[in-house]
Amino acid sequence: MFHLRFWGVRGSVPSPGPLTYRYGGNSACVEVRFRSPFGFSLPILFDLGSGARGFSLRNRTEKRLLVLLSHTHLDHIQGFSFMPILDMPGAEIDIFGPQDSGLKTTMSQISSPPIFPVPLEKRVAKVNFHEVGNSEIPTEIADLRIISRFIPHSDLTLGFRVEAFGRSIAYITDHQQGSDPTYVDPMVLELAQDCDLLIHDGQYDDDEFIQRPNWGHSTLAYAVQVAKAASAKRLVIFHHDPDRSDDELDALLGEYFVNSMAVGVPLIGAWEGMELEVE
């Protein structure tokens, strides 16, 4: 039904190097394809972090792309300017991002001098910007439904739910955990309710959250709480802290794997190149 590939799984800033090579150092980008009886759909990307360049290099024949952009913080848009699809004749990209966020202005600024040498309007591909809120997102893919909802974060941020034929994926990154660890925002619950796969921010451990309570992210413990409250079937921890080594991430995921299994939600830590199926 759905095929996913993770192209970037880190938060805040890319962190390549020998300590992060197993989980990967690129920032947020997840590819989703809907598989119908007629084959795979055009690619859908959650976010355009530095991992988006790897996606575009690997998929040079793709000329249509749908992007679901959670927000315009740099780690979620920094791969955009470097995507080869922007220089493909006949290519077209539809980017859906938060309403009232200045989406087109921001994406044009990061893709123009003095930040990038070639202005976006001089690139070959056609790029369409769409600002949305608590909306249903139009798509040319038959039988596919996409909804967006505003979720708590330090700036305007969307979560997404993609569903077809009774199967669903929820993408909830950069989710600000509240002071009450048992409370889950109603919009978050709506996106994640009974989903087959929940991709959720898990940047901090409990001690880090105490030091950074308003930086816009969640702990692994809270990600498990969200999954439990929404009756999600699987949980993927995403947006790993850039300072966390692979070995440290192994230990942290192992600790919360026990907790997640206790509430009946299998947990896995996302890594670059990971592929998952939702059947």
C-alpha positions, 0 to 999 in steps of 0.5 A: 500500500505505502512504501517509505524510505528515510533520506534524512533523520537528524534534527537541528543541523546535519551531523555527518561523521564517524559517530553518526554513520549508522543512523546517518547525519542528514536532516529531515526528509522522508519519501512516501509512495502509494502503491495502487493496482496500477503501480507506484504513485509519484513521490511524496516527500515529508520535508526538504532537509539535507536528505532531500538532495540524496533523494533527488540525486537517486531519482533523476527521472522523476519530474513530478514531486509533491512536498509536505513541508512541516515548517520553514526552520532551516533543517527542514528546507536546507536541501531544497536548493541543491535538488537536481530536479530544479534543473530538469526541463518539464519538472514541476514541484508542488510544496504545501506548507504552513499558512501565514508562514511566508512560505514562498518568500522564505523558500525563494530567499534561501534559493537566491543570492547571497545565500545561493548563487542562482535565483529560484526563478531562473531554475528550470523547474516550475515550483508551486507554493501552497499555504495550508492550515487545518486542511485537506490537501488536494492530490492528483493521486486517486484514492489517496487522502492527505490532511494537515493540522497545526501542531504545537511548536515554536513556530507555525508547524504542520503535521500530516496524515496520509491514508488510502484504503484503510491504511495510514501514516502520520508524520508529526515532527518538531512537536513541542511536548507540554509540561503535562506529560500525559496531555496530547494536543487534539490536532496531534491525536486526530492525525495519529488516531489508529494510524498504521505508522506514526513518525514522531519527533524524539529528539530529547531524553528526559534530562535534556528536555528539562534543560530545553523545555521550550525548544519545540521538541519531544522526548522518547517517553512522550513519543511513546505516550502519543502513540499509546493515546492515539492507538498507533500500531507502530512508532518510528522515532525521528529527528534525532539529536545531532549531538547523539552518537549512534551508540548513545542512540542505540542505548536510548532506543533500547531503553524506550523499546521496553516501554513501547512494547509494554503499551503495545506499540512497537518502536524503531529508530529511523536511520538513513536508507531505512525502508518500510512497508505499510500494507 
